[in-house]
Every structure is written in C-alpha cells, then in structure tokens.
C-alpha cells in the first residue's frame, strides 16, 4: 500500500511535470539515490514535522518540512533544474496523488552547494538544497 504523505505526493508531482521531467526524467528518489543513478537527479526527505498541541491533544494542520536536493554535473544545469522544481512546487496545493490534501507549499530556503557522491575518485557535483514547508490534512 502506498504511503499517504505530502512529500510522496509532491515527488509524484515533480515526475509528472513536463519541465522537470525534461531534465531529470523519473530520477527523483526518496532520501538517497541508488548508486547506479545517472546525473542529474533529485532526492527528497522529510526533515521535520511541527504540530500544534493543546492539553486535549493535537490541533490544526501539521506542517511537514521537506528537503529537496538537486544534483548535476554543471552549475548551470543544477540551477536550471532548481528553478523548474521551484516553479512546480512553490505555492501549489489541492488534492495531490488522488487523496492527499495539501493546503499550501512554501519555499522556505534555497542554498547552492556541492557534494562528493559515492566513490572518491568521481569529481564533486553541484547541488541545490531547497526546503519547503507543507501544510496538509492528515486523514
């Protein structure tokens, strides 16, 4: 049974977006990419959850923090993909993946960087990390 989570619904949205798919196809992975993944690719992970609480228990909508990491061989390529990912996710909402109700997705932070992928003899690659805040309805 597939997970009912906003981050998985947003990854499906990225895969379905023609502008993103043009550059990364379906190379969008949860947490880590397989060692066989070719560049460029995207990973996503839940980096936190904030919940409002009262003495009676949880209230309101949970806020999920989603980290999206983008990797490419050149700086221009990683920035292009990051721009397309941002255009796809920032401000989106509604019923995603048929059953996940996302109220709002907001880009909170974006940072350029580099990473040394598996195998120390491989040159470093460029990266962009985007952090999104997702308000969603748990059911």
Residue pairs with C-beta under 8 A, 6 or more apart in sequence:
2 8
2 97
4 99
4 100
4 139
5 46
5 64
5 100
6 64
6 66
6 96
6 100
6 102
6 134
6 136
7 30
7 44
7 45
7 46
7 64
7 66
7 134
8 30
8 97
8 100
9 96
9 97
9 100
9 102
10 44
10 66
10 89
10 92
10 96
10 102
10 105
10 132
10 134
11 28
11 30
11 44
12 96
12 97
13 88
13 89
13 92
13 96
13 97
14 20
14 28
14 42
14 85
14 88
14 89
15 21
15 26
15 28
17 84
17 88
19 84
19 87
19 88
20 28
20 42
20 81
20 84
20 85
20 88
23 40
23 77
23 80
23 81
23 84
24 40
24 41
24 42
24 81
27 33
27 37
27 38
27 40
27 41
27 42
28 41
28 42
28 43
28 44
29 37
29 41
29 42
29 43
29 44
30 43
30 44
30 45
31 43
31 44
31 45
32 43
33 41
33 43
33 71
35 118
39 71
39 72
39 73
39 125
40 70
40 71
40 72
40 73
40 77
40 78
40 81
41 70
41 71
42 68
42 69
42 70
42 71
42 81
42 85
43 68
43 69
43 71
44 66
44 67
44 68
44 69
45 66
45 67
45 69
46 64
46 65
46 66
46 67
47 65
47 66
47 67
47 131
48 64
48 65
49 62
49 63
49 64
49 65
50 62
50 63
50 65
51 58
51 60
51 62
51 63
52 58
52 59
52 60
53 59
61 103
61 135
61 136
61 137
61 138
62 135
62 136
62 138
63 133
63 134
63 135
64 133
64 134
64 136
65 108
65 131
65 132
65 133
65 134
66 131
66 132
66 133
66 134
67 129
67 130
67 131
68 85
68 89
68 129
68 130
68 131
68 132
69 127
69 128
69 129
70 78
70 81
70 82
70 85
70 127
70 128
70 129
70 130
71 78
71 115
71 117
71 125
71 126
71 127
72 78
72 81
72 125
72 126
72 127
73 125
73 126
74 126
75 112
75 126
77 126
78 112
78 125
78 126
78 127
78 128
79 112
79 128
81 128
82 110
82 128
82 130
85 130
86 107
86 110
86 130
89 105
89 107
89 130
89 132
90 105
90 106
90 107
90 132
91 104
91 105
91 106
92 102
92 105
93 102
93 103
93 104
93 105
94 101
94 102
95 101
95 102
96 102
99 139
100 136
101 136
101 137
101 139
102 134
102 135
102 136
102 137
103 135
103 136
103 137
104 134
104 135
105 132
105 133
105 134
106 132
106 133
107 130
107 131
107 132
108 131
108 132
108 133
109 129
109 130
109 131
110 128
110 129
110 130
110 131
111 128
111 129
112 126
112 127
112 128
113 126
113 127
113 128
113 129
114 124
114 125
114 126
114 127
115 124
115 125
115 127
116 122
116 124
117 124
117 125
